Amino acid sequence: MLTFVIVFKSISLYFKEPFKYKVKGGKLAFMLHKYDATNEKCPLPLVKMRVILKKMQTNDKCLISIADKGSKNDIPKYLTQAGYPFSSTVSASGIVELLIENR
């Protein structure tokens, strides 16, 4: 599978990571939005994540990394209440990565 990276300068600066398009068999399979919020405090990661979720289309995914205690509690709670399926992993350094799928 080929991975193409398209960088939109203003958006990639805002979200700190470029958007990645996964191409499968010549067709766009999904878009992965990556957002590193490890240096940001709550509520900023929640607000930026909600902006990403509103822009997501069918089959898109969002990978968000968080380290703030408030965000670790608030973001999974919000995702559950809003009905977004997600999985989480915790690194040895305490950083939580959430892989969110569009509902």
C-alpha positions in Angstrom: 0.0 0.0 0.0 1.3 3.4 -0.9 1.1 6.3 1.5 1.0 9.9 0.1 1.6 12.8 2.4 0.0 16.1 1.4 0.9 19.1 3.5 -1.4 22.0 3.7 0.9 24.6 5.2 -1.6 26.6 7.3 -3.4 23.5 8.5 -0.3 21.5 9.3 1.1 24.3 11.4 -2.2 24.5 13.3 -2.3 20.8 14.0 1.5 20.2 14.0 1.2 17.2 11.7 0.4 16.9 8.0 -2.7 15.0 6.9 -1.9 11.6 5.5 -3.9 10.0 2.8 -4.0 6.2 2.6 -4.4 5.0 -1.0 -5.5 1.5 -1.7 -5.8 0.1 -5.2 -5.7 3.6 -6.7 -8.6 4.8 -4.6 -8.7 6.9 -1.5 -9.4 4.5 1.4 -9.4 7.0 4.3 -7.7 10.1 5.6 -5.7 9.9 8.8 -5.7 13.1 10.8 -2.7 13.2 13.3 -2.7 15.7 16.2 0.0 15.8 18.8 -1.4 17.6 21.9 1.2 16.4 24.3 2.4 19.9 25.0 -1.1 21.5 25.3 -3.4 21.8 28.4 -7.1 21.1 28.6 -9.4 22.3 27.1 -7.3 23.2 24.0 -6.8 19.5 22.9 -10.6 18.8 23.2 -11.5 21.9 21.2 -9.0 21.2 18.4 -10.1 17.5 18.3 -13.7 18.5 17.9 -12.7 20.7 14.9 -11.0 17.7 13.4 -14.0 15.4 14.0 -16.3 17.9 12.4 -14.2 17.9 9.2 -13.8 14.1 9.1 -15.7 12.2 6.4 -16.8 8.5 6.2 -14.0 6.0 7.0 -11.6 8.8 8.2 -9.6 8.3 11.4 -8.0 10.6 13.9 -4.9 9.8 15.9 -4.5 12.1 18.9 -1.7 12.0 21.5 -2.4 13.6 24.9 -0.5 13.9 28.1 -2.5 16.4 30.2 -4.5 14.8 33.0 -7.6 16.8 32.2 -7.5 15.8 28.6 -7.0 12.1 29.5 -10.3 12.2 31.4 -12.3 14.6 29.3 -11.6 13.4 25.7 -12.5 9.7 26.2 -15.6 10.8 28.1 -16.6 13.2 25.2 -16.0 10.5 22.6 -18.1 8.0 24.4 -21.0 10.4 24.9 -20.8 11.5 21.3 -20.8 8.0 20.0 -17.3 7.9 18.4 -15.7 4.5 18.4 -12.1 4.7 19.6 -9.2 2.7 20.9 -6.5 3.9 23.3 -2.9 2.9 24.2 -0.7 4.3 27.0 3.0 4.6 26.5 5.5 4.0 29.3 5.9 7.8 29.6 2.2 8.2 30.3 1.2 9.6 26.9 -2.2 8.4 25.7 -2.8 7.8 22.0 -6.4 7.6 20.9 -7.3 6.3 17.5 -10.8 7.7 16.7 -13.0 6.5 13.8 -15.7 8.5 12.3 -19.2 7.4 13.4 
